[in-house]
Amino acid sequence: MIIDPEAIENLRSLGDEGDDTFLREIITIYLEDVPQRLADLKSARASDDRSFYTRSAHTIKGSSSNIGAVEVRTLAETLEHHSRTEPLASLDNLAAELESAFQRARSALLPLLG
């Protein structure tokens, strides 16, 4: 499952009935923010900044959980966990998987923007 439909419905229910403006705003923010956090992961990796790497993965995990991007959330959580104890260089393949998962989530979310 790329996007949890229940999470989308929960977000939809927070807006006015019959109006998906709030849902579209949240999706737009997510689609704009996560690429920046992915860039932050690369920057943190390049400078070997473990705490920034961990924070960036944590931010992706949280926003992905809110939007229902299941695979992205799971991979970000794994990255967050491993970044605390493993060399950041050892996480490159997992970070690449995270980027691919985000592209799949992006493709699934774009139709909801109307």
DATAGI-V306080 format. One record per pair of residues at least 4 apart in sequence whose C-alpha atoms are under 7 Angstrom apart, sorted by sequence separation. I is the first residue (numbers start at 1). GAP is how many residues later the second one is. D is the distance in whole Angstrom. If there is no record, write none. Layout:
# DATAGI-V306080
I|GAP|D, I|GAP|D
This chain:
# DATAGI-V306080
4|4|7, 5|4|6, 6|4|6, 7|4|6, 8|4|6, 9|4|6, 10|4|7, 15|4|7, 20|4|6, 21|4|6, 22|4|6, 23|4|6, 24|4|6, 25|4|6, 26|4|6, 27|4|6, 28|4|6, 29|4|6, 30|4|6, 33|4|6, 34|4|6, 35|4|6, 36|4|6, 37|4|6, 38|4|7, 39|4|6, 40|4|6, 41|4|6, 42|4|6, 43|4|6, 44|4|6, 45|4|6, 49|4|6, 50|4|6, 51|4|6, 52|4|6, 53|4|6, 54|4|6, 55|4|6, 56|4|6, 57|4|6, 58|4|6, 59|4|6, 60|4|6, 61|4|6, 62|4|6, 63|4|6, 64|4|6, 65|4|6, 69|4|6, 70|4|6, 71|4|6, 72|4|6, 73|4|6, 74|4|6, 75|4|6, 76|4|6, 77|4|6, 78|4|6, 79|4|6, 80|4|7, 82|4|6, 86|4|7, 91|4|6, 92|4|6, 93|4|6, 94|4|6, 95|4|6, 96|4|6, 97|4|6, 98|4|6, 99|4|6, 100|4|6, 101|4|6, 102|4|6, 103|4|6, 104|4|6, 105|4|6, 106|4|6, 15|5|7, 44|5|5, 64|5|5, 65|5|7, 83|5|6, 44|6|7, 64|6|7, 15|7|5, 12|8|6, 44|8|6, 45|8|7, 64|8|6, 65|8|6, 44|9|5, 64|9|5, 12|11|5, 11|12|6, 41|12|5, 61|12|4, 60|13|7, 41|15|6, 61|15|5, 79|15|7, 40|16|6, 60|16|6, 61|16|6, 58|18|7, 37|19|6, 57|19|5, 58|19|7, 57|20|7, 57|22|6, 58|22|6, 76|22|7, 37|23|7, 57|23|5, 75|23|6, 34|26|6, 54|26|5, 72|26|6, 54|29|6, 72|29|5, 53|30|7, 54|30|7, 71|30|6, 72|30|6, 30|33|7, 50|33|7, 50|34|7, 69|36|6, 48|40|7, 45|43|6, 45|44|7, 7|59|7, 8|59|7, 7|60|6, 8|60|7, 7|61|5, 4|64|5, 3|65|5, 4|65|7, 3|66|5, 4|66|7, 2|67|6, 3|67|6, 2|68|6, 1|69|7, 2|69|6, 31|75|7, 24|89|5, 3|102|7, 2|103|6
